[in-house]
Amino acid sequence: MALILDALIEILRKPTIGDVVTELALFAAPLWIAVLVGLFVGWAWRPRWAAGLVGVGEAILGGRRVPPSETSRVNSLEAQPPGSISCSVFDECSGKVDKMVAVSSPDVESEKLAVTGEDLEHLSKLVEETDGGPVWHKLMDRTLPTMSYQAWRRDPETGPPQYRSRTVFEDATPEIVRDFFWDDEFRMKNGWDNMLLHHETLKECPTTGTMVVQWIRKFPFFCSDREYIIGRRIWESGRTYYCVTKGVPFPSVPRRKKPRRVDLYYSSWCIRAVESSRGDGQLTACEVLLFHHEDMGIPWEIAKLGVRQGMWGCVKRIEPGLRAYQIARRSQEPLSRCAFMAQINTKFDSDDLRTSEVSTCSTSEVVEAEKQKNWTENIPKFLVIGGAVALACSLDHGLLTKAVIFGVARRFARPGRRL
């Protein structure tokens, strides 16, 4: 840091502005070239040799490390026996509850479900902030006339950054919001999620509503698109909905070079009615608590920067999409298959689930984001990371050399730590 400041001071002492600009260009150009080359080459190479460094193999099943031998502790939440079941369909326009009947398939029921009661238990702990994870740091707080949004992030010791958000939609029911997020056809038709290029249902269980779907999502021009194989399921307690989506293995769909498959993916939310911000005491608003993390094959520091810059642009498109969805449902448009499956939920008692959990002290306190650091402290961090990527990608001395380079770079880039 001292060397960089000394060099900048010497440049600023040049007699003319032209000399200062020239010297600054000569000083900065090699560094930025190293950063850019390192990023591009690092993104192309990283998944080939670094997958083992982040523990992807342990986290494929739901974004959390679960031993293969571990069995469900919530027996009451398992699938019902095969047979015909009914599901309630709430009509927002008329206020009536219609009944639909789905007949299950014995072949599907005999197989292990992609999403189980353990996933519900994990999501419940995230909602109640009793999962024992690191502290949440606030990123954003925005408000629109009919929507409010807050977001937090935390960095676990292993794995990618994790995000938590709270969105409140005015004049929306939990049932409509549940169907809206589940409806892949409307996502593409309306375009509110403009990153979704393709969706396909690979497998479904009409008894529990569990689905396995394939997504292909668009990434920036310098990255290949990404493929997701997602298992998803919804539980209901009263009018509170616990919606779990996570990456799952699906051997019958082979991997391809492009689009690159994302194995570590977790995106789950809790949807429930809350009081309106109008202060009338009516439960006419809908709250969505979202918990999300994934390993896209991009360096996590760069991914965090991209998420922070693009988060609000993506979020503010959701609200117009939801209002369009409400209009479509009021006009009695036919339900898509995905929306129909969203209405097949496993019912449970949330109080029983909470009492079954061991009482622990939560370390998940929500705190405000750290104050913005001095801009001079951020320069070495980006230079060290970018230079390390470029150096690691230009050397061909095996995994150990690359691991050492990245380890040293990460320690240098984090203030307050020693080698």
SEKE-786945 format. One record per residue (C-alpha): residue number from 1; x, y, z; residue in three letters. Coordinates in nm, 3 decimals, padded with zeros to 5 digits. Layout:
<pts>
<NUM,<X,Y,Z>,"ALA">
...
</pts>
This chain:
<pts>
<1,<00.000,00.000,00.000>,"MET">
<2,<00.285,00.239,00.089>,"ALA">
<3,<00.462,00.166,-00.241>,"LEU">
<4,<00.146,00.244,-00.440>,"ILE">
<5,<00.092,00.573,-00.256>,"LEU">
<6,<00.458,00.672,-00.303>,"ASP">
<7,<00.431,00.606,-00.676>,"ALA">
<8,<00.112,00.811,-00.704>,"LEU">
<9,<00.267,01.100,-00.513>,"ILE">
<10,<00.568,01.102,-00.748>,"GLU">
<11,<00.335,01.108,-01.050>,"ILE">
<12,<00.134,01.400,-00.907>,"LEU">
<13,<00.455,01.601,-00.866>,"ARG">
<14,<00.505,01.617,-01.242>,"LYS">
<15,<00.524,01.979,-01.365>,"PRO">
<16,<00.238,01.965,-01.617>,"THR">
<17,<-00.106,01.811,-01.632>,"ILE">
<18,<-00.013,01.630,-01.951>,"GLY">
<19,<00.280,01.462,-01.780>,"ASP">
<20,<00.056,01.359,-01.488>,"VAL">
<21,<-00.207,01.208,-01.719>,"VAL">
<22,<00.056,01.024,-01.922>,"THR">
<23,<00.224,00.882,-01.615>,"GLU">
<24,<-00.109,00.774,-01.464>,"LEU">
<25,<-00.205,00.596,-01.786>,"ALA">
<26,<00.129,00.416,-01.799>,"LEU">
<27,<00.096,00.329,-01.431>,"PHE">
<28,<-00.261,00.196,-01.444>,"ALA">
<29,<-00.276,00.030,-01.785>,"ALA">
<30,<-00.068,-00.283,-01.704>,"PRO">
<31,<-00.256,-00.335,-01.380>,"LEU">
<32,<-00.600,-00.319,-01.540>,"TRP">
<33,<-00.485,-00.538,-01.827>,"ILE">
<34,<-00.371,-00.796,-01.572>,"ALA">
<35,<-00.707,-00.774,-01.394>,"VAL">
<36,<-00.912,-00.813,-01.714>,"LEU">
<37,<-00.698,-01.093,-01.857>,"VAL">
<38,<-00.705,-01.267,-01.521>,"GLY">
<39,<-01.082,-01.244,-01.499>,"LEU">
<40,<-01.151,-01.374,-01.848>,"PHE">
<41,<-00.899,-01.657,-01.831>,"VAL">
<42,<-00.984,-01.733,-01.470>,"GLY">
<43,<-01.354,-01.774,-01.549>,"TRP">
<44,<-01.270,-02.012,-01.833>,"ALA">
<45,<-01.029,-02.225,-01.630>,"TRP">
<46,<-01.161,-02.217,-01.277>,"ARG">
<47,<-01.427,-02.491,-01.291>,"PRO">
<48,<-01.176,-02.740,-01.433>,"ARG">
<49,<-00.941,-02.746,-01.140>,"TRP">
<50,<-01.098,-02.556,-00.851>,"ALA">
<51,<-01.429,-02.737,-00.806>,"ALA">
<52,<-01.280,-02.947,-00.529>,"GLY">
<53,<-01.168,-02.640,-00.335>,"LEU">
<54,<-01.520,-02.517,-00.259>,"VAL">
<55,<-01.681,-02.840,-00.147>,"GLY">
<56,<-01.939,-02.858,-00.426>,"VAL">
<57,<-01.973,-03.232,-00.394>,"GLY">
<58,<-02.107,-03.210,-00.041>,"GLU">
<59,<-02.350,-02.928,-00.112>,"ALA">
<60,<-02.522,-03.048,-00.429>,"ILE">
<61,<-02.823,-03.175,-00.240>,"LEU">
<62,<-02.987,-02.853,-00.137>,"GLY">
<63,<-02.711,-02.603,-00.080>,"GLY">
<64,<-02.619,-02.745,00.263>,"ARG">
<65,<-02.388,-03.025,00.371>,"ARG">
<66,<-02.598,-03.327,00.458>,"VAL">
<67,<-02.438,-03.670,00.513>,"PRO">
<68,<-02.580,-03.928,00.269>,"PRO">
<69,<-02.677,-04.155,00.556>,"SER">
<70,<-02.881,-03.889,00.739>,"GLU">
<71,<-03.255,-03.965,00.745>,"THR">
<72,<-03.550,-03.736,00.784>,"SER">
<73,<-03.632,-03.616,01.136>,"ARG">
<74,<-03.972,-03.487,01.039>,"VAL">
<75,<-04.162,-03.808,00.967>,"ASN">
<76,<-04.497,-03.635,00.963>,"SER">
<77,<-04.392,-03.433,00.658>,"LEU">
<78,<-04.319,-03.728,00.431>,"GLU">
<79,<-04.525,-03.805,00.122>,"ALA">
<80,<-04.871,-03.949,00.160>,"GLN">
<81,<-04.952,-04.295,00.018>,"PRO">
<82,<-05.039,-04.312,-00.353>,"PRO">
<83,<-05.394,-04.226,-00.442>,"GLY">
<84,<-05.609,-03.938,-00.543>,"SER">
<85,<-05.581,-03.614,-00.351>,"ILE">
<86,<-05.751,-03.276,-00.369>,"SER">
<87,<-05.591,-02.934,-00.361>,"CYS">
<88,<-05.746,-02.596,-00.286>,"SER">
<89,<-05.734,-02.331,-00.555>,"VAL">
<90,<-05.796,-01.977,-00.432>,"PHE">
<91,<-05.969,-01.746,-00.678>,"ASP">
<92,<-05.852,-01.393,-00.593>,"GLU">
<93,<-06.130,-01.231,-00.794>,"CYS">
<94,<-06.432,-01.413,-00.651>,"SER">
<95,<-06.283,-01.511,-00.316>,"GLY">
<96,<-06.403,-01.869,-00.367>,"LYS">
<97,<-06.202,-02.182,-00.305>,"VAL">
<98,<-06.231,-02.440,-00.582>,"ASP">
<99,<-06.124,-02.802,-00.558>,"LYS">
<100,<-05.901,-02.979,-00.807>,"MET">
<101,<-05.821,-03.348,-00.803>,"VAL">
<102,<-05.488,-03.498,-00.904>,"ALA">
<103,<-05.422,-03.870,-00.929>,"VAL">
<104,<-05.077,-03.984,-00.821>,"SER">
<105,<-04.862,-04.237,-00.997>,"SER">
<106,<-04.737,-04.539,-00.797>,"PRO">
<107,<-04.414,-04.537,-00.998>,"ASP">
<108,<-04.339,-04.179,-00.902>,"VAL">
<109,<-04.432,-04.227,-00.536>,"GLU">
<110,<-04.206,-04.530,-00.505>,"SER">
<111,<-03.902,-04.311,-00.579>,"GLU">
<112,<-03.727,-04.084,-00.332>,"LYS">
<113,<-03.856,-03.729,-00.347>,"LEU">
<114,<-03.610,-03.461,-00.459>,"ALA">
<115,<-03.716,-03.229,-00.174>,"VAL">
<116,<-03.795,-03.370,00.171>,"THR">
<117,<-03.893,-03.267,00.523>,"GLY">
<118,<-03.528,-03.195,00.606>,"GLU">
<119,<-03.536,-02.912,00.355>,"ASP">
<120,<-03.847,-02.769,00.520>,"LEU">
<121,<-03.676,-02.786,00.858>,"GLU">
<122,<-03.371,-02.605,00.720>,"HIS">
<123,<-03.583,-02.330,00.563>,"LEU">
<124,<-03.781,-02.289,00.886>,"SER">
<125,<-03.457,-02.231,01.078>,"LYS">
<126,<-03.351,-01.968,00.823>,"LEU">
<127,<-03.685,-01.791,00.861>,"VAL">
<128,<-03.669,-01.800,01.241>,"GLU">
<129,<-03.296,-01.706,01.236>,"GLU">
<130,<-03.197,-02.013,01.437>,"THR">
<131,<-02.975,-02.182,01.177>,"ASP">
<132,<-02.655,-02.086,01.359>,"GLY">
<133,<-02.502,-01.917,01.057>,"GLY">
<134,<-02.290,-01.601,01.039>,"PRO">
<135,<-02.419,-01.249,01.092>,"VAL">
<136,<-02.632,-01.089,00.818>,"TRP">
<137,<-02.509,-00.752,00.686>,"HIS">
<138,<-02.762,-00.513,00.535>,"LYS">
<139,<-02.712,-00.426,00.168>,"LEU">
<140,<-03.021,-00.239,00.056>,"MET">
<141,<-03.347,-00.078,00.167>,"ASP">
<142,<-03.576,00.053,-00.110>,"ARG">
<143,<-03.943,00.149,-00.121>,"THR">
<144,<-04.193,00.193,-00.404>,"LEU">
<145,<-04.559,00.297,-00.368>,"PRO">
<146,<-04.681,-00.064,-00.363>,"THR">
<147,<-04.364,-00.255,-00.275>,"MET">
<148,<-04.082,-00.240,-00.020>,"SER">
<149,<-03.754,-00.431,-00.040>,"TYR">
<150,<-03.468,-00.502,00.200>,"GLN">
<151,<-03.163,-00.722,00.137>,"ALA">
<152,<-02.881,-00.867,00.345>,"TRP">
<153,<-02.570,-01.075,00.276>,"ARG">
<154,<-02.343,-01.299,00.481>,"ARG">
<155,<-02.019,-01.479,00.399>,"ASP">
<156,<-01.988,-01.832,00.540>,"PRO">
<157,<-01.645,-01.982,00.604>,"GLU">
<158,<-01.693,-02.216,00.309>,"THR">
<159,<-01.916,-02.179,00.007>,"GLY">
<160,<-02.047,-01.881,-00.187>,"PRO">
<161,<-02.202,-01.565,-00.038>,"PRO">
<162,<-02.555,-01.607,00.094>,"GLN">
<163,<-02.835,-01.355,00.045>,"TYR">
<164,<-03.151,-01.284,00.244>,"ARG">
<165,<-03.426,-01.045,00.133>,"SER">
<166,<-03.765,-00.928,00.256>,"ARG">
<167,<-04.015,-00.801,00.000>,"THR">
<168,<-04.365,-00.676,00.086>,"VAL">
<169,<-04.623,-00.642,-00.191>,"PHE">
<170,<-04.932,-00.435,-00.120>,"GLU">
<171,<-05.274,-00.568,-00.228>,"ASP">
<172,<-05.157,-00.922,-00.300>,"ALA">
<173,<-05.256,-01.258,-00.151>,"THR">
<174,<-05.000,-01.524,-00.052>,"PRO">
<175,<-05.165,-01.768,-00.294>,"GLU">
<176,<-05.120,-01.541,-00.595>,"ILE">
<177,<-04.758,-01.462,-00.504>,"VAL">
<178,<-04.687,-01.834,-00.455>,"ARG">
<179,<-04.827,-01.920,-00.797>,"ASP">
<180,<-04.651,-01.622,-00.957>,"PHE">
<181,<-04.301,-01.733,-00.853>,"PHE">
<182,<-04.372,-02.095,-00.948>,"TRP">
<183,<-04.516,-02.016,-01.294>,"ASP">
<184,<-04.225,-02.065,-01.535>,"ASP">
<185,<-04.447,-02.016,-01.838>,"GLU">
<186,<-04.550,-01.669,-01.724>,"PHE">
<187,<-04.188,-01.584,-01.639>,"ARG">
<188,<-04.099,-01.622,-02.005>,"MET">
<189,<-04.425,-01.494,-02.152>,"LYS">
<190,<-04.427,-01.172,-01.948>,"ASN">
<191,<-04.047,-01.129,-01.946>,"GLY">
<192,<-04.022,-01.007,-01.588>,"TRP">
<193,<-03.738,-01.258,-01.542>,"ASP">
<194,<-03.547,-01.174,-01.858>,"ASN">
<195,<-03.259,-01.408,-01.774>,"MET">
<196,<-03.469,-01.725,-01.818>,"LEU">
<197,<-03.417,-01.861,-02.171>,"LEU">
<198,<-03.565,-02.210,-02.139>,"HIS">
<199,<-03.762,-02.419,-01.891>,"HIS">
<200,<-03.876,-02.779,-01.896>,"GLU">
<201,<-04.043,-03.003,-01.640>,"THR">
<202,<-03.840,-03.325,-01.608>,"LEU">
<203,<-04.040,-03.495,-01.335>,"LYS">
<204,<-04.334,-03.426,-01.104>,"GLU">
<205,<-04.521,-03.590,-00.818>,"CYS">
<206,<-04.894,-03.509,-00.829>,"PRO">
<207,<-04.933,-03.623,-00.466>,"THR">
<208,<-04.687,-03.381,-00.301>,"THR">
<209,<-04.645,-03.125,-00.578>,"GLY">
<210,<-04.271,-03.195,-00.594>,"THR">
<211,<-04.117,-03.105,-00.930>,"MET">
<212,<-03.780,-03.139,-01.099>,"VAL">
<213,<-03.733,-02.872,-01.364>,"VAL">
<214,<-03.456,-02.767,-01.599>,"GLN">
<215,<-03.370,-02.399,-01.641>,"TRP">
<216,<-03.127,-02.236,-01.881>,"ILE">
<217,<-03.042,-01.881,-01.780>,"ARG">
<218,<-02.874,-01.607,-01.978>,"LYS">
<219,<-02.544,-01.468,-01.854>,"PHE">
<220,<-02.338,-01.170,-01.979>,"PRO">
<221,<-02.171,-01.200,-02.319>,"PHE">
<222,<-01.832,-01.290,-02.173>,"PHE">
<223,<-01.980,-01.592,-01.986>,"CYS">
<224,<-02.156,-01.896,-02.121>,"SER">
<225,<-02.519,-01.948,-02.025>,"ASP">
<226,<-02.591,-02.161,-01.718>,"ARG">
<227,<-02.806,-02.473,-01.679>,"GLU">
<228,<-02.991,-02.557,-01.357>,"TYR">
<229,<-03.158,-02.884,-01.256>,"ILE">
<230,<-03.390,-02.775,-00.976>,"ILE">
<231,<-03.601,-02.974,-00.733>,"GLY">
<232,<-03.888,-02.780,-00.576>,"ARG">
<233,<-04.176,-02.831,-00.338>,"ARG">
<234,<-04.419,-02.626,-00.125>,"ILE">
<235,<-04.542,-02.678,00.231>,"TRP">
<236,<-04.840,-02.496,00.380>,"GLU">
<237,<-04.916,-02.399,00.739>,"SER">
<238,<-05.235,-02.197,00.755>,"GLY">
<239,<-05.182,-01.944,00.479>,"ARG">
<240,<-04.805,-01.940,00.518>,"THR">
<241,<-04.617,-02.114,00.238>,"TYR">
<242,<-04.265,-02.255,00.262>,"TYR">
<243,<-04.130,-02.289,-00.093>,"CYS">
<244,<-03.804,-02.482,-00.137>,"VAL">
<245,<-03.603,-02.487,-00.460>,"THR">
<246,<-03.254,-02.634,-00.479>,"LYS">
<247,<-03.011,-02.796,-00.719>,"GLY">
<248,<-03.053,-03.174,-00.743>,"VAL">
<249,<-02.870,-03.449,-00.935>,"PRO">
<250,<-03.048,-03.585,-01.240>,"PHE">
<251,<-02.828,-03.837,-01.424>,"PRO">
<252,<-03.070,-03.885,-01.714>,"SER">
<253,<-02.989,-03.532,-01.833>,"VAL">
<254,<-02.621,-03.546,-01.935>,"PRO">
<255,<-02.387,-03.256,-01.874>,"ARG">
<256,<-02.282,-03.042,-02.167>,"ARG">
<257,<-01.992,-02.807,-02.221>,"LYS">
<258,<-02.239,-02.527,-02.291>,"LYS">
<259,<-02.449,-02.425,-02.113>,"PRO">
<260,<-02.246,-02.497,-01.801>,"ARG">
<261,<-02.441,-02.668,-01.525>,"ARG">
<262,<-02.469,-02.506,-01.180>,"VAL">
<263,<-02.470,-02.777,-00.914>,"ASP">
<264,<-02.470,-02.568,-00.598>,"LEU">
<265,<-02.799,-02.377,-00.603>,"TYR">
<266,<-03.038,-02.288,-00.321>,"TYR">
<267,<-03.327,-02.044,-00.350>,"SER">
<268,<-03.616,-02.079,-00.106>,"SER">
<269,<-03.874,-01.844,00.036>,"TRP">
<270,<-04.147,-01.806,00.295>,"CYS">
<271,<-04.467,-01.633,00.178>,"ILE">
<272,<-04.728,-01.502,00.423>,"ARG">
<273,<-04.988,-01.230,00.470>,"ALA">
<274,<-04.886,-00.921,00.671>,"VAL">
<275,<-05.045,-00.591,00.763>,"GLU">
<276,<-05.061,-00.322,00.500>,"SER">
<277,<-04.828,-00.023,00.529>,"SER">
<278,<-05.138,00.195,00.508>,"ARG">
<279,<-05.184,00.135,00.880>,"GLY">
<280,<-05.542,00.011,00.858>,"ASP">
<281,<-05.461,-00.313,01.041>,"GLY">
<282,<-05.575,-00.528,00.748>,"GLN">
<283,<-05.372,-00.828,00.625>,"LEU">
<284,<-05.387,-00.711,00.264>,"THR">
<285,<-05.012,-00.718,00.199>,"ALA">
<286,<-04.789,-01.017,00.128>,"CYS">
<287,<-04.439,-01.070,00.269>,"GLU">
<288,<-04.177,-01.278,00.089>,"VAL">
<289,<-03.862,-01.384,00.279>,"LEU">
<290,<-03.608,-01.515,00.027>,"LEU">
<291,<-03.285,-01.706,00.101>,"PHE">
<292,<-03.053,-01.757,-00.194>,"HIS">
<293,<-02.701,-01.871,-00.279>,"HIS">
<294,<-02.536,-02.042,-00.573>,"GLU">
<295,<-02.194,-02.112,-00.720>,"ASP">
<296,<-02.209,-01.990,-01.080>,"MET">
<297,<-01.844,-02.064,-01.156>,"GLY">
<298,<-01.750,-01.696,-01.120>,"ILE">
<299,<-01.502,-01.572,-00.854>,"PRO">
<300,<-01.711,-01.489,-00.550>,"TRP">
<301,<-01.568,-01.138,-00.502>,"GLU">
<302,<-01.664,-01.049,-00.859>,"ILE">
<303,<-02.005,-01.215,-00.817>,"ALA">
<304,<-02.072,-01.009,-00.502>,"LYS">
<305,<-01.989,-00.688,-00.687>,"LEU">
<306,<-02.218,-00.783,-00.975>,"GLY">
<307,<-02.506,-00.875,-00.745>,"VAL">
<308,<-02.476,-00.552,-00.551>,"ARG">
<309,<-02.478,-00.342,-00.868>,"GLN">
<310,<-02.759,-00.527,-01.046>,"GLY">
<311,<-02.980,-00.631,-00.755>,"MET">
<312,<-03.228,-00.343,-00.758>,"TRP">
<313,<-03.259,-00.346,-01.137>,"GLY">
<314,<-03.375,-00.708,-01.123>,"CYS">
<315,<-03.596,-00.668,-00.816>,"VAL">
<316,<-03.796,-00.371,-00.940>,"LYS">
<317,<-03.910,-00.572,-01.246>,"ARG">
<318,<-04.085,-00.822,-01.019>,"ILE">
<319,<-04.359,-00.586,-00.906>,"GLU">
<320,<-04.494,-00.500,-01.257>,"PRO">
<321,<-04.479,-00.869,-01.341>,"GLY">
<322,<-04.686,-00.957,-01.033>,"LEU">
<323,<-04.950,-00.695,-01.118>,"ARG">
<324,<-04.973,-00.834,-01.472>,"ALA">
<325,<-05.013,-01.182,-01.325>,"TYR">
<326,<-05.297,-01.063,-01.101>,"GLN">
<327,<-05.475,-00.918,-01.404>,"ILE">
<328,<-05.429,-01.240,-01.599>,"ALA">
<329,<-05.574,-01.449,-01.316>,"ARG">
<330,<-05.872,-01.217,-01.272>,"ARG">
<331,<-05.948,-01.253,-01.642>,"SER">
<332,<-05.986,-01.631,-01.586>,"GLN">
<333,<-05.692,-01.728,-01.807>,"GLU">
<334,<-05.623,-02.104,-01.787>,"PRO">
<335,<-05.373,-02.214,-01.524>,"LEU">
<336,<-05.037,-02.329,-01.652>,"SER">
<337,<-04.914,-02.670,-01.540>,"ARG">
<338,<-04.654,-02.509,-01.311>,"CYS">
<339,<-04.917,-02.289,-01.145>,"ALA">
<340,<-05.142,-02.592,-01.094>,"PHE">
<341,<-04.855,-02.784,-00.930>,"MET">
<342,<-04.790,-02.484,-00.702>,"ALA">
<343,<-05.134,-02.541,-00.550>,"GLN">
<344,<-05.054,-02.898,-00.443>,"ILE">
<345,<-04.898,-02.841,-00.103>,"ASN">
<346,<-04.802,-03.058,00.194>,"THR">
<347,<-04.985,-02.930,00.502>,"LYS">
<348,<-04.812,-02.920,00.841>,"PHE">
<349,<-04.829,-02.740,01.176>,"ASP">
<350,<-04.549,-02.484,01.202>,"SER">
<351,<-04.578,-02.478,01.582>,"ASP">
<352,<-04.507,-02.853,01.599>,"ASP">
<353,<-04.205,-02.805,01.376>,"LEU">
<354,<-04.064,-02.530,01.598>,"ARG">
<355,<-04.110,-02.732,01.917>,"THR">
<356,<-03.933,-03.029,01.758>,"SER">
<357,<-03.620,-02.825,01.698>,"GLU">
<358,<-03.352,-02.807,01.965>,"VAL">
<359,<-03.343,-02.461,02.126>,"SER">
<360,<-03.020,-02.287,02.035>,"THR">
<361,<-02.890,-01.935,02.068>,"CYS">
<362,<-02.912,-01.765,01.730>,"SER">
<363,<-02.603,-01.602,01.596>,"THR">
<364,<-02.791,-01.470,01.297>,"SER">
<365,<-02.844,-01.118,01.420>,"GLU">
<366,<-02.926,-00.876,01.143>,"VAL">
<367,<-02.686,-00.584,01.149>,"VAL">
<368,<-02.636,-00.282,00.935>,"GLU">
<369,<-02.374,-00.293,00.662>,"ALA">
<370,<-02.025,-00.186,00.752>,"GLU">
<371,<-01.938,00.175,00.681>,"LYS">
<372,<-01.788,00.241,00.341>,"GLN">
<373,<-01.416,00.197,00.366>,"LYS">
<374,<-01.171,00.451,00.236>,"ASN">
<375,<-01.138,00.414,-00.140>,"TRP">
<376,<-00.762,00.371,-00.110>,"THR">
<377,<-00.817,00.050,00.089>,"GLU">
<378,<-01.014,-00.109,-00.198>,"ASN">
<379,<-00.746,-00.055,-00.463>,"ILE">
<380,<-00.497,-00.317,-00.337>,"PRO">
<381,<-00.779,-00.571,-00.291>,"LYS">
<382,<-00.885,-00.562,-00.657>,"PHE">
<383,<-00.526,-00.544,-00.779>,"LEU">
<384,<-00.414,-00.839,-00.570>,"VAL">
<385,<-00.713,-01.055,-00.668>,"ILE">
<386,<-00.689,-00.968,-01.038>,"GLY">
<387,<-00.315,-01.012,-01.044>,"GLY">
<388,<-00.343,-01.346,-00.867>,"ALA">
<389,<-00.596,-01.471,-01.120>,"VAL">
<390,<-00.371,-01.363,-01.406>,"ALA">
<391,<-00.064,-01.520,-01.245>,"LEU">
<392,<-00.241,-01.846,-01.163>,"ALA">
<393,<-00.380,-01.876,-01.513>,"CYS">
<394,<-00.045,-01.801,-01.680>,"SER">
<395,<00.146,-02.066,-01.483>,"LEU">
<396,<00.110,-02.436,-01.547>,"ASP">
<397,<00.243,-02.592,-01.231>,"HIS">
<398,<-00.060,-02.787,-01.118>,"GLY">
<399,<-00.330,-02.747,-00.859>,"LEU">
<400,<-00.102,-02.688,-00.560>,"LEU">
<401,<00.063,-02.381,-00.712>,"THR">
<402,<-00.271,-02.226,-00.806>,"LYS">
<403,<-00.415,-02.297,-00.462>,"ALA">
<404,<-00.118,-02.133,-00.289>,"VAL">
<405,<-00.138,-01.824,-00.512>,"ILE">
<406,<-00.509,-01.776,-00.445>,"PHE">
<407,<-00.465,-01.843,-00.074>,"GLY">
<408,<-00.194,-01.579,-00.040>,"VAL">
<409,<-00.393,-01.331,-00.251>,"ALA">
<410,<-00.706,-01.374,-00.040>,"ARG">
<411,<-00.511,-01.309,00.280>,"ARG">
<412,<-00.348,-00.998,00.136>,"PHE">
<413,<-00.687,-00.872,00.014>,"ALA">
<414,<-00.848,-00.896,00.358>,"ARG">
<415,<-00.738,-00.610,00.588>,"PRO">
<416,<-00.641,-00.702,00.940>,"GLY">
<417,<-00.514,-01.050,00.858>,"ARG">
<418,<-00.157,-01.169,00.863>,"ARG">
<419,<00.010,-01.431,00.653>,"LEU">
</pts>
